[in-house]
Amino acid sequence: MSAEQRDPAEQVYRPDDDCPLFSERLADHIVAVTRGEVPNRGRFCVNCYTPMAAETARCPHCETSTADFPTVDRVPDAVITMLRTMRSIERRWVNGFAYIGVLIAVLGGLAFVLGITYLRERLIAATIVYFVILLVGSRALAGILGGYYGDHIGFNRARATLLDDWAQWVDER
């Protein structure tokens, strides 16, 4: 879904910690470039690399004026690598916590079923109870641990890495 197709009522997180946050248009463009769907060519803001239309005089993301600073015709490979690294870090934390949630459901379900004498003696009842615990527990725990805790930790770790990478990038360019 492109940035233009998103619901305008959605709130976009805009932190105030001086960490560069890629615009949605830039993130969408980089994803399309890495998939081979579009070439890495166009008109981009010299400051934040947000894609800009030919008639745009001011970057919609960082407000840099094209009269003061000319645009560039491609997104540097280092910026593409930064976004990919950021997404990779976030993905590892979310998936890691989700798998921990599934593991807790599996082991907790086993402990529950084996801990109750009635279920230990009735295989069909134990199987049904274990199935329900796995179905509900793994979905809920994966969603809570991965979707909340993993997402928050991964986002913060990825932002810290991005902040370091961006500072190094600014020093080098």
C-alpha positions in Angstrom: 0.0 0.0 0.0 1.5 3.3 -1.0 1.7 6.4 1.2 -1.0 8.1 -0.8 -3.5 5.2 -0.3 -3.1 5.1 3.5 -5.9 6.4 5.7 -5.1 10.0 6.5 -6.6 9.6 10.0 -3.8 7.1 10.9 -1.4 8.6 13.4 2.3 8.4 12.4 4.7 8.1 15.2 7.0 11.2 15.1 9.6 11.0 17.9 11.5 14.0 19.1 14.8 12.4 19.8 16.7 13.8 16.8 16.8 10.3 15.2 16.0 10.5 11.5 12.7 8.8 10.7 12.3 7.7 7.1 9.2 9.2 5.5 6.6 6.6 4.4 7.2 7.5 0.8 10.9 6.9 1.1 10.4 3.6 2.9 7.9 2.5 0.3 10.3 3.5 -2.5 13.3 1.7 -0.9 11.2 -1.5 -0.5 10.1 -1.3 -4.1 13.7 -0.7 -5.2 15.0 -3.7 -3.2 12.2 -5.9 -4.7 13.2 -4.8 -8.2 9.8 -3.2 -8.9 11.2 0.3 -9.6 14.6 1.8 -10.4 16.5 3.8 -7.9 16.0 7.0 -10.0 13.9 10.0 -9.6 13.9 13.3 -7.7 14.7 13.1 -4.0 15.3 15.6 -1.2 19.0 16.2 -0.6 18.4 16.1 3.2 16.1 13.2 3.9 15.9 11.5 0.5 12.1 11.6 0.4 10.8 11.2 -3.2 9.5 14.5 -4.6 7.4 15.4 -7.6 9.0 17.7 -10.3 6.9 20.7 -9.3 7.6 20.3 -5.5 9.6 23.3 -4.1 9.8 22.1 -0.5 10.3 18.6 0.9 7.0 17.4 2.4 8.9 15.5 5.1 11.7 17.7 6.3 10.7 21.0 4.8 14.0 21.5 3.0 13.6 24.1 0.2 14.7 23.0 -3.3 15.7 26.7 -4.0 18.3 26.5 -1.2 19.5 22.9 -1.9 19.2 21.0 -5.2 17.6 17.6 -5.2 19.4 14.4 -5.9 18.5 11.8 -8.5 18.9 8.6 -6.5 18.8 7.3 -2.9 22.3 6.4 -1.8 23.1 2.7 -1.1 24.0 3.6 2.5 20.5 5.0 3.2 18.9 1.9 1.6 21.1 -0.3 3.8 20.1 1.7 6.9 16.4 1.1 6.3 17.0 -2.6 5.6 19.1 -2.9 8.8 16.5 -1.2 10.8 13.7 -3.4 9.5 15.9 -6.5 10.1 16.5 -5.6 13.7 12.8 -5.0 14.3 11.8 -8.2 12.6 14.3 -10.3 14.7 13.0 -8.9 18.0 9.3 -9.3 17.1 9.7 -12.8 15.8 12.0 -13.8 18.7 9.4 -12.7 21.3 6.6 -14.3 19.3 8.4 -17.7 19.3 9.0 -17.3 23.0 5.2 -16.9 23.4 4.6 -20.1 21.4 7.2 -22.0 23.4 5.5 -20.8 26.7 2.1 -22.0 25.3 3.6 -25.4 24.4 5.4 -26.0 27.7 2.7 -24.4 29.8 0.0 -26.6 28.1 2.1 -29.7 28.7 2.6 -28.8 32.3 -1.1 -28.1 32.7 -2.3 -31.3 31.1 0.3 -33.5 32.8 -0.2 -31.7 36.2 -3.9 -32.7 36.4 -4.5 -36.3 37.3 -7.9 -36.5 35.5 -6.3 -35.4 32.2 -3.3 -37.7 32.5 -5.7 -40.7 32.7 -7.9 -39.6 29.8 -6.0 -39.2 26.5 -8.9 -37.7 24.5 -9.8 -35.1 27.1 -6.1 -34.2 27.5 -5.6 -33.9 23.8 -8.6 -31.6 23.5 -7.5 -29.4 26.4 -4.0 -29.3 25.1 -5.2 -28.3 21.7 -7.3 -25.5 23.1 -4.4 -24.2 25.2 -2.1 -24.4 22.2 -4.6 -22.7 19.9 -5.5 -19.8 22.2 -2.3 -19.6 24.2 0.1 -19.6 21.3 -1.9 -17.0 19.4 -2.4 -14.7 22.5 1.2 -15.0 23.8 2.8 -14.6 20.4 0.7 -11.5 19.8 1.3 -10.0 23.2 5.0 -10.9 23.5 5.9 -10.3 19.9 3.4 -7.7 19.0 3.9 -5.5 22.0 7.1 -6.2 23.8 9.1 -7.4 20.8 7.9 -4.5 18.8 8.8 -1.9 21.4 12.2 -3.3 22.1 13.0 -3.9 18.4 11.8 -0.5 17.5 14.0 1.2 20.1 17.0 -1.0 19.3 16.6 -0.3 15.6 16.3 3.4 16.2 19.5 3.4 18.3 21.3 1.6 15.4 19.8 4.0 12.9 20.9 7.0 15.0 24.5 5.7 15.0 24.4 4.9 11.3 22.9 8.2 10.3 25.4 10.2 12.4 28.2 8.3 10.7 26.5 8.9 7.3 26.2 12.6 7.9 29.9 12.9 8.9 31.0 11.0 5.8 28.9 12.9 3.2 
